[in-house]
């Protein structure tokens, strides 16, 4: 699935080009802890704009798995990243339903 299709499936609208800067991690990553939940608010042209969504890490909608996400920072403590603890796991993923797993 293309990124624009994934955006449209979740947000119910076509994506608009938006400049985003990304800094790759510098040095070793420092694990802060396992992620328990995420709360996010879609913005822009999303039909879900302004609504806060809370996602318990590991939640599939019909059962809850052990979390597979770690919150880490770079060696400078400047940026944060979410990474899979078990990289072979298919969870979590992002779909038209939002975050699964």
N, C-alpha and C positions, 0 to 999 in steps of 0.2 A: 504494500500500500504506500502510495506517495504521501509525503508530509502534508500536502495541501488537502488530500482526501481525508486523512486522519483529523486534521483541523476541522474540516467541514462536518464530518460525522459527529464530532463532539459538540462543536459550537453552533451548528445549524446555520452557518454563514460562510462565505468565502473568506479566506485569509487575506489580510492586507500586508504588504511588505512592511517590515519593521526592522530597523537596524538594532542588532543585539551584539554586544561585545562579549567575548569569552576569553578568560585567561586560563590557559592550561595550568595544572598544578605545578608548583615550583618545589623541587626536592621531594622528600618523602611525605606521604600523607600521614596525618595524625588522627587516629580514630577517637571520636568523642563519645560515641555510644550507639546503641541500636535504636533505630527510629520506631517510635510508638505510634505516632499518627501525624498526618499532614492536614492543615486547613489552608485552603486557597480560595481566591475570589477571581473568577474569570473577568476579563475586561475587554475593551475594544468593541468589536462588532458582534460579540458572542450573544446568542439568545439567552445564555446563562449569566450574562453580565451582572455584576453586583451581588450575586448570591454566594454566600460562603458555603463551601463544601468541606466536610470533615471526613477524612478517610483513616480508619484504623489500619495500621500496617498489617498486611497479611489477609485482609478481608476480601473474600471472593463473592460476597453476597449471600451465599448459602452455607459457608463455613469460614472459619478464620484459621489461617496457617500461622506458623511461627514467623515472625518478621524476618525478612531477608535483606533488609536495608540497613546500611551503616551511615551515620552522619559523620563526615570527616572534614578536616580543614587542611589547607596546605601548610608547609613548614613555617610559613610566615604568619599564620593565623589570619590571613587576609581574605580568603574566599572559602566558601563552604560547598561541599559536594555530597550527593547521595550516591552510594555505590552498592552493588549487590555483594553480600557477604559470600554467597555461594554462586559463582558466576555460571555454573552449569544449570542452575534452576531457571525455569521459564518465568518465574514470578519475581518481582511484579512486572506488569505491563501496563501500557496506556491504551485504551480503546475508546470506542464511541460512548461507552458507559463511564469513562473516566479511569481512575487508577484501580487496577485489580491486583490483589495480592499484596 
